[in-house]
């Protein structure tokens, strides 16, 4: 599925597009290599705090992966919005009872993901 609007925006931005089969053997490995690291980022906070549900852990893991700079130094958030992510800082600025728990889980997941990025950088060096 590729819309005309998407193709036009890519053309305007100088982005080359191409189509590949969804089950192309040469592209499956790129996605599958991310399964292990993402699984670790999901499960790590759940080991520290058993009250975190799987859907919440997945949500936090995706947030961490999207805001963490990857091997080229850019995060997905930066590439989409053109600015670094803004995270709430301080002692529970919103007064939400789950804030500290969520921030701790996000920090744990981000630490685990940064370790994985480091492992990949060493492997590629």
C-alpha positions as CSV (number, residue, x, y, z in Angstrom):
1,X,0.0,0.0,0.0
2,X,1.5,3.3,-1.2
3,X,-0.6,6.4,-1.6
4,X,0.0,9.0,-4.2
5,X,0.3,11.6,-1.4
6,X,3.1,9.5,0.2
7,X,4.9,9.2,-3.1
8,X,4.7,12.9,-3.7
9,X,6.0,13.8,-0.2
10,X,8.9,11.4,-0.7
11,X,9.7,12.9,-4.1
12,X,9.6,16.4,-2.6
13,X,12.0,15.3,0.2
14,X,14.3,13.6,-2.2
15,X,13.5,10.1,-0.8
16,X,13.7,7.3,-3.3
17,X,11.0,4.7,-2.9
18,X,10.8,1.2,-4.1
19,X,8.6,-1.9,-3.7
20,X,9.6,-5.3,-2.4
21,X,7.7,-8.4,-1.7
22,X,6.4,-8.5,1.9
23,X,8.0,-11.9,2.4
24,X,11.3,-11.0,0.6
25,X,14.0,-13.2,2.1
26,X,16.6,-10.4,1.9
27,X,14.5,-8.0,4.0
28,X,13.0,-10.3,6.6
29,X,16.3,-10.5,8.6
30,X,16.4,-6.7,9.1
31,X,13.1,-6.8,11.0
32,X,13.7,-10.1,12.8
33,X,17.0,-8.9,14.2
34,X,15.0,-6.3,16.2
35,X,12.8,-9.0,17.9
36,X,15.3,-10.1,20.4
37,X,16.4,-6.6,21.6
38,X,12.7,-5.4,21.8
39,X,11.7,-8.5,23.7
40,X,14.5,-7.8,26.3
41,X,13.4,-4.1,26.6
42,X,9.8,-5.3,27.2
43,X,10.7,-8.0,29.7
44,X,13.4,-6.2,31.7
45,X,11.0,-3.8,33.6
46,X,8.6,-6.6,34.2
47,X,11.2,-8.5,36.1
48,X,11.8,-5.5,38.4
49,X,8.2,-4.8,38.9
50,X,5.7,-7.7,38.5
51,X,2.7,-5.3,38.6
52,X,3.4,-4.0,35.1
53,X,1.1,-5.5,32.6
54,X,2.4,-6.8,29.3
55,X,0.5,-4.2,27.2
56,X,1.9,-1.4,29.4
57,X,5.4,-2.9,29.1
58,X,5.1,-3.1,25.3
59,X,3.9,0.5,25.2
60,X,6.9,1.7,27.3
61,X,9.3,-0.4,25.2
62,X,8.1,1.1,22.0
63,X,8.4,4.6,23.5
64,X,12.0,3.9,24.6
65,X,12.9,2.5,21.2
66,X,11.4,5.6,19.5
67,X,13.2,8.2,21.7
68,X,16.6,6.5,22.0
69,X,19.2,7.5,19.4
70,X,20.3,4.5,17.3
71,X,23.6,3.6,15.7
72,X,23.7,6.7,13.4
73,X,22.9,9.0,16.3
74,X,19.2,9.8,15.5
75,X,16.1,8.6,17.2
76,X,12.9,7.7,15.3
77,X,11.2,10.6,17.2
78,X,13.8,13.0,15.9
79,X,13.5,11.7,12.3
80,X,9.7,12.1,12.4
81,X,9.3,15.4,14.3
82,X,12.7,17.1,13.6
83,X,13.5,17.7,17.2
84,X,14.7,15.7,20.2
85,X,11.9,14.2,22.4
86,X,10.7,16.2,25.4
87,X,10.3,14.2,28.5
88,X,8.7,15.4,31.7
89,X,11.3,16.1,34.4
90,X,10.8,16.6,38.1
91,X,9.0,15.1,41.0
92,X,5.7,14.0,39.5
93,X,4.8,17.2,37.6
94,X,1.4,15.9,36.7
95,X,0.5,14.5,40.1
96,X,-0.4,11.1,38.6
97,X,0.0,8.2,41.1
98,X,1.7,5.9,38.6
99,X,4.2,8.5,37.4
100,X,7.2,7.4,39.4
101,X,6.6,3.7,38.5
102,X,6.3,4.6,34.8
103,X,9.4,6.7,34.8
104,X,11.4,4.0,36.6
105,X,10.2,1.4,34.1
106,X,11.0,3.7,31.1
107,X,14.5,4.3,32.5
108,X,15.1,0.6,33.0
109,X,13.9,-0.2,29.5
110,X,16.0,2.6,28.0
111,X,19.1,1.4,29.9
112,X,18.6,-2.1,28.5
113,X,18.1,-0.8,25.0
114,X,21.2,1.4,25.2
115,X,23.2,-1.7,26.2
116,X,21.8,-3.5,23.1
117,X,22.8,-0.6,20.8
118,X,26.3,-0.7,22.3
119,X,26.5,-4.5,21.6
120,X,25.5,-3.9,18.0
121,X,28.0,-1.1,17.6
122,X,30.8,-3.3,18.9
123,X,29.7,-6.1,16.6
124,X,29.7,-3.8,13.6
125,X,33.1,-2.3,14.4
